[in-house]
Amino acid sequence: MLGNLGEGVQPWLPQVIPKILGALESPEEPRSRELALSALHALACTSGSLPLPSPTLAALTALAREGPHQLQALGVLAALGPAHLGAELLELLQRALPLAAGDPEAAKVTFQLLSAVSELLGEGTAPLLPRVLPVLQGALQPPPPPPSDAPDWLLCLHDDDEGEEPMEDDITDWEEADVGGEFPGLAEAALGALGELAENCGAALLPYLEPVLAAVVDLTQFPLCQVRGAAYEALGSLCCCGRGQEPQTAPTPAQQGALQALLSALGAEPEVGGALSAVDGVGRILHGPGHTPKEWLEPIGGALCDVIARKITCLRSRRKHEDGDETSQHSELREAASDLLPELGAAMARVGVAETGSDLTESRRGVAFPPHLFRRILPSLLAALADPAHPGARSWAAAVIGQVGHALGPQATPFLPDLSPALRLAAGDADTEVRANVFYAIGRLGEALGHAHPEGAWPGAELCCQALMDGREGPGRVRDNVLGALVRQQGAPLEQVLPLLLGALPITEDLEEEEPVLNFLLGAGPERLLPHSAELARGVGPALAQERLNPVLSQSLLALLRQVGGANPQHFRMGVASLDPAHAAILTRMLDDVITDQ
């Protein structure tokens, strides 16, 4: 229960830790000692920094040397990691390695210690690899198939090719059957440790990569989803080995094959949970050290687009009456894929493949996402944006359109015939979260397009002005996003924009929009703002009074207020007086030369 509180458990630790220590030091109560170790393990795994006094660490270390609680104590120390134990982890790993042979639980603890040691030593783990990798590889070898005279229920256990879920009883039987036994849990632990080794050891793992990758690729075909998922994640990490060094070496043939296996598995995986793990593996490749190899970006982009467009096995056949859990899982999967698109686009722009056949000159002109990939996902995004039954899907689609559309830059122009009517309709959505993301998209697209679109082809400024004029948006995130969107549109007449903008300020929730809006006002200049001095004071006063702006912007705004207020002091003082009294008092002190000396 304490572990479920996460960081919230910290205030209780001064009372809890002494009781745990007392239980650890009570040999006559083995059950209490076992519970104390379980509690410490939960705390170590969930509460972040766990301040353990030295007597508690000493008691743990003593239990880890020998005795019935040795494995449990080693597991706790592995979870505490380098921050608490430092070089002592190496000694603990040496102690655990002989226990791993033939004991799955001991092997799992050994793998946890190995992960912690690799985090501590990095490439310095290399001398240990000849000894630990055979243990890991042994844990990746599935048991032999069942004998031919095994009962039918055992021979027929596998994921159903037609996508139907196996019976609950069958899942339990498979996990307990001799053919699986302890293997699935052991394989998951070994795969997790391999992923940690790949991320922490870098090039030190390269000499051993080929046999390791072959074993992991084999497990992408294992009957149990959780084992396949762990294999996908490990593949993503192993594909990055050696990328952190300069100059960066080309991927090995084994890594090339691993990428192909991962992307193929993502397309063919029958279960959403497995596909989520495959997307996570792809994310590890994009987020890994160094640069993703240029030749990998196009196939990765195609695979992610297939997820978003529902062209993978687990999403292709959408049932007519999905339950809430299925809809949520499918949405989570598509969102996970779309979250990687900005990173993919940045990688493509960096190496000059932002469009098929293009070179670096195109990416330097601002294209950070390839239009041909956006074309692949646009029909699915527009369908989701118009989905009347799922506001979450509409909100997600609007956000992705905004993100990717902004990355397209002026190359978004050819998509306006499809985007403009869809966003015009979605701007009136009944759901506030959808409207907020729609105006986010309108703002980012307007910024990307600049003046590149034909007159009348882009309704961005019109939709923003309409939302502010009809008064339907009160203070909140939607109105904040409308304001942010409005200042990003090119060519909107200032005489129309300024009264609407100032009348809707201040920003109240989405503070990300505050800086572009206030910079827009600075760009308008004091002469245009003079007729609106009261509204200006009321609109920018809260942000200045709360000191939430960067110093340069704050000083520039104060200078603007002095100019406008000095030229029209009566109206300016009226604006200050309309503020919250506390904010008005602070702003008065900031501008006492303008407000009190007139």
N, C-alpha and C positions, 0 to 999 in steps of 0.2 A: 504493500500500500504506500509506504514512504517513497518508493521509487517512482510511483505514478505522479508525485507532486513536482518532479523535476527540480528546477532551481528554487521552487517554493519551499523546499524542505530545509534550506539553509538555516533559517532561524531556530529550527528544532535540533540541529546537530549538537549544540553544547549539552543538551539533555540526553540525547539518544546515544552518542558515541561512548560515554562512560558505561552505559548499560551493556552495549555491545562488547566492549572490552572485558567487562566482568564475565560475560558468557564465554568469551574466547578463552579466558583463563580458568575455567571451571571444568577440569577433566572428568569430574564425577557426573556431569550432566551433558552427555554427548548430543542429545537432541537439542538442547539450548545452544550448544556450540554450532550445530548445523544450521539452525535458524539464524543465528548471528551472522554466519558467513553468507547465507542467502541474502540477508538484509544489506550487508556491505556490498555484495555484488550488484544488487539492484541500485544502490546509491551511486556506486562507481560508474554504472552504465548510463544513468539518467540525470544526475545532478551537476554535471559539468565539473567545475573545480571542487574537489572534495577535501577539505582541510582535515587531515588525519594526524593526530598527535603521534609522536614517535613511539610511545608504548603500544599503541594499536598496531602500527606497522611492524614493530618487533614481534608482537604476538602472532601476526599473520605469517611473518617470515619463519618463525619457529614451527608453525603448523605445516608450512609448505615443505619442510625438510623430510618429514616422515609421518607415518601414522594414518589412521582411517580417514582423516579429513585433509590429507595432503592435496588431492586433486582439487577439492573445493577451494582451498586456500590459494593454490596456484592460479585458479581461474579468477579469483578476486584480484590478485596482484597483476595479472595480465590486463584486467579491465582498468586498474588504476593507471597503468601505462608509464611512459617515460617521465612525466611530470613529477611523479612521486618517487620513482625507484631508480631512474637513471641507469647507470651501468650495471646495477644489480640484476636487471632484467636478463642480461646475458647469462649469468650464473643460473638463474631460474630456468631458462630455456635448456641449458645443458643438463639440468636435473630432470627436466620433463621428457627429453627426447627418448631415453631408454624405456620410459613407461608407455610410449605411444604404440610400440609393437604389439599388435593383437588386442589392444584395448581401445575401442572407438571413443569412449569418453575421455580417456587420457590423450588420445590423438587430437580431439577437438580443443582441449586446453592447450596442448602444445602448439597448435596452429594459432591460437589467440596470442600466445607468448611470442611466436615468430613474427606476427604482425606488429606487435609492440616493439620488438627489437629492430625490425626494419625501419620503423618510424624513428627510432633513436639513432641508428647508425647510417641510414641512407645507403649509399653505394658501399659503405664500409661493411655491409652485410655480406659482401662477396665471399669471404673465406668460409662462411657457414653454408653456402649454397650446396656444395657437393654432398654435404651430410643431410640437409633438410629436404632437398628436392626429391630424392627417392621416396621419402616418407609421404610427401605430398602427392607424388605421382601414383604411389600405391593406393592412396585413398581415392583416387579418381578412377580406379579400375572397377567396373561393375562386376557383381557376382556372376557366376556362370548361369546360363538359362536353366529353367526347371527341367527335371527329367521328363522323358516322354510319357511316363505313366503318372504324371502329376494330375490332380483333378482339373476338370474343365475350367472351373472358376479361376484357377491360377494361371492357366495357359492363355486365357482370353483377356487378361487385364491389360488395357492400353487406352490411350486417348482415342475417343471415337472420331473416325474420319469425317463423319457427317455433322460434327459440331455439337452433338447431344452430350449433356453432362453425364458422367458415369454415376451409378447409384452410390449413395453415401456409404453403404455397407461395403461396397466393392473397394472404395478408396481406403477404408480402414483395413480391409483384408490385404490390399496390396502393400500397405505400409508395414504390416505385421508379418507378411509372408517371408519364408526363408529366402525366396528369390530376391527380395529387397533387403530384408533384415535391417541392419544398422546403416546400410550403405547410403541411402538418400541424405540423412543428416550429416554423415561423415563427409560426403562429397560436397555438400553445401559449405561446410566449414573449410574444407581444403580450397575450394574455389574462391571463397572470400579472402583467405590468406594469400592465395596467388595474386589476386587483384591488388592487395596491399603491397606485396612484394614488387609487383610491376610498377606501382606508382611511387614507391619509396626508393627502390634500388636502381632504377634507370637502366643504364647501359650494362650494369653488372649482371643482369639476367640474360642478356643477349646470347651468350654462348650456349645457354640451355633452352633456348626458346622453342626450337623446332619440336622436340618430343613433348614438351609441355603443351604447346598449342594443339598438337595432334590429339592429345588426351582430352583437352577441353572441347575441341570441335566435336569429338565423338559424343560427348555428353549433351550436345544440342539436340540429339535425337532420343534422349532418354524419355521413358514414358511419363515420368512425373514432372509436372509443370514447374515446381519449385526448384528442381535440379536443373532443368533447362534454363530457367531464369537466372540462376546463379552462374551458369556457364556463359550466358550472353554478357552479363556484367563483367565477368573475368576477361572475356575476349576483348571488350572495349579497352580495358586497362592494359592488357598484353600488347594490343596494337600500338600503344604509345611508347613501348620500351625503346630507349635510345634516342628519343626525340629531343631531350633536353640539352644534348651536347652540341657544341659548335665546332666545325660546320655540321649541320644536321645531315645524318646519313639517310639514304633512301630506304624505304621499308623493305624488309627481307621477303623472299618468296613465301615464307611461312606466314608472315603478317598479311601479305596480300590475300592469301587463301583464307586467313581468319576473318578479314573484313568481308570477303564474299560470303563466307559461311554465316556471319552475323546478319548481313543484309538479307540474305535468302531466308534465314530463319524468321526475321521480322515479318516478311511477307507471308510465310507459310504457317506461322505459329497459330494453333487453333484456339488458344485461350488468351483473354485480354491481359491477365496477370503476367503471362509469359511475354507478351508483346511489350508491356510496360517495361519489363526488365531489358528487353532488346533495345528499346528507345534509350534507356539509361546507359546501356553499353555504347550506343552511338554518341550520346552526350559526353561520355568519358573521352572518346576520340577527339571531339571538337574542343573540349575544355582542357585537354592534356597539355603537357609542357611542349614548348616549341610550336611549330606550325603543322597543321594537318597537311599531309602530302597533297599536292595540287591535283593529282590524278584521282584522288579519293573523293573530292568535293562533289563532283557531279553525281556519282552513284549514291552518295549519302543524301544529297538533296532530293534525288528522285525517290528514295525510300521514305524520307520524311513526308514528302508530298503525297505518296501513296497512302500513308496513315491518315493524313488530313482528309483526303478524298475518299476514304473508306474503300480503298482498293487492296486491302490485305485480308487474309482469310477470316480472321476473327471479327472483322467489321463488315465484310462484304454482304453477308446475308442478314440484313436487319429484319428482325421478326416484327410482325404487324403489331403485336401487343407486348412490347418489352416492359418488364417491371422496372421499378425505380432504381434498383441496384444495378441492373444492366445498363440503363441509360447513363447513370453516374459513372460507371466504369468506362463505358465507351467515350464519354466526354473527357474523362481524366486522361485517357490514352491520346486522344487528338490534341488536347491542350499540351500534354508533355511533348509531343512532336512539334507543335507550333512554337513552344518556348525556345526551341533550338534554332529556329529560322534566323533570328538576328545574328547569332554567332556564326551560322553558316554563311550568311551574306557578307559579314565582315571578313571571314576567311577568304571568300571568293574575290572580294574586292582587293584584298591584300596581295593576292598572287595573280590578279588580272584575268579571272575567269568569271566576271560578273555577268557576262552574256556569252553564249556559245560562239566561239570563233573570234571573240574580242581580244584586245590586248590591254595593257596597263593604262593606255590613254583614256579608255572608256571609264575604268574605275576611278581615275583621277577626276573625271567630270562629275562624280558624285553618285554613280550607280553602285550601290552596295548590296543589291540583290538582283538576281537574274530575272528579267521579265518572262522568260520561257517557263520558269518554275512557277511564278505567280499565275501565269495563264493556266497551269495544271490544277491549281487549287481554287481558283476564283469561282467556278461553278458551285463547288461545295460550300464555300464561304457565303455566297449569296443565298444558297438554299437554307443554310443555318440562320442567316440574318432574317429570313422571312418565315422561320418556323414558328407558327402561332402557339404551339404547345410547350415550348421550352425556352423561357426567357434567358436561362443560363447559356444556351447555345447561341442565342442572338447576341448576347453581351460578348461572348468569346469571339464570335465572328467579327464584330465591329472592332474589337481590340486588335485582332490579327491584321485586319485590313489597314488599320492605322499604322501599326508597326512596320509591316512589310511595304505598304504604300509609301511611307516616309523614306524607307531605304531605297526604293526605286528611283527617287528623284524625278527629274522631268520625264523619265521613261514610263511614269505612271499615266501620261497623257493618253495613250491609245486605249486605256481601260475605262476612260471616263464615260463612254456611252452605256456601260454596264453599271459602273459605280454610282454615277450621279442619281439616277432614278431610285436605286436601292437605298441610298443614304437619305434621300429626300423623304421617302416613305418611313424609314426607321427613325428619323428625327422626331416623329410624333408618337413613338412607342409609349405604351402605358407604363412600362417598367422604368423606374428611375435609373437603375444600374445600366440598362440597355442604352437609354438616352445619353447618359454620361459617357459611355464608350463610343457612341456614335459621334458625339461632338469631339471627343478625343481624335477619332479617325478623321473627321472633317478638318480639324486643325493641322494634323500631321500631313495630310494629303495637300492641303493648301500651301503649307510651307515647302513641301517637295516640289509642287508644280511651279511655284513662282508665277511668272508671266507666260509659261510655256503653252498654256491651253488656249484654244480659240475662244473668242468672246461668246459668252452665253453657254459654254459647255460645262462650266463648273459652278454649281450654285452655293459654294461654301459661305461666302459673305452674306448672301441673301438668307440662308437658313439661320445663321447666327443672329442677324439683325431681327429676323422674324421672331425668334425665340425670346429675345429681350424686349421687343416691342409689345408683344401680346401679354406680357406679365405672367405667363404661366409658370415660370421657374422662379421659385423663392430662393432664399439663401441655401447653399448646399453645393454638393459636388457637381451636379449637372450644370448649374449656373456658372460655377468656376470654370468648368471645361468649355462652356460656351464662350466665356470671356477669353480664355486661352486660345480657342479656335479663331475667334474674330481677329485678334491681333496678328495671327499668322497668315491671314489672307492678303494677297497682293492686290493693290488697286482699289480697295474699298475707300469711298470718299470720306475724308476725315470729318467734314462737317456733319455727316450722318453718324459716324462711328463714335466720336468723342462723347456726345450726350448719352448715348446708350451705354457706353463703357463706364463712364463715371457714375451714372445712375444705378448701375448694378454692383459696383464695388461696395465694400471690400471683399476680397477673397476670404472664404470662411473655412473651407475644408481641404481642398486639393491645393496645398501650398506649392506644389511643383509649378503651378500656373502663375504664381505671383510674380516671379522675376520677369518673365517675358511681358506680362501685362504692364508692369511698372516701367520697364525699359521702353515700351511703346509710348507711354505717356511722356517720358523724358525726350523721346525723339520728336514728339509733337511740338514741343517748345512752349515757352511762356506766353507768347503772343496768342496762340490758338487756345491756350488754357485759361487766359485771363477772364473770359466771360463765364467760366465755370469754377471760379475760385472756391466757392463754398463746397461744391461737390468734390473738388480735388482734395480739400482738407479732410472731408468726411471719408473719402474713399481710400486715401493712403495713410491717414492718421493711425489706425490700429496697428498696421504692420510696423510703423516707426516706433510707436509707443511700446510695443511688445519686443522690440529689438530683435526681430527674427530675420532681418535682412543682412546681407553681407555688408561690411563697412563701406565699400566703395559706392554701392547702390544707395545705401542710407544717406551718405553725405551728398550725393548728387540730388536725391529727392529733397533733402533739406534746403539745398541751394535753390532748387526750383520753387519750393514753397515760399522762400523768402522773396523771390522775384515776384511771384504772383500775388502773395499776400501784401507785399509792400505797395503794389500798384492798385490793389482793391481791398484795403484793410477791413472795411465794414463787412462785406460779404464773406471775407476769409474768416473773420472772428465768428460769424454766424455758423460757418461750417465746423469750426473747432468746438463751439458750444453744443453742437448736435451729437458729439461723440459721447461715449461712455465717460462719466466724470473722471474716473481714474486715468483713462487714456487722454482725455482733454488736458488734465493737469500735467501729465508728462510731456505732451506735445507743446504746451504753453511754455514749459521750462526750456525745451529745445529751441523754441522760436520766440523767446521773450522779447528780443529786439524788434520783432515784427508785430507781436500781438499786444504788448503792453506799452510800447513807446509811441503808438499812433494816436 
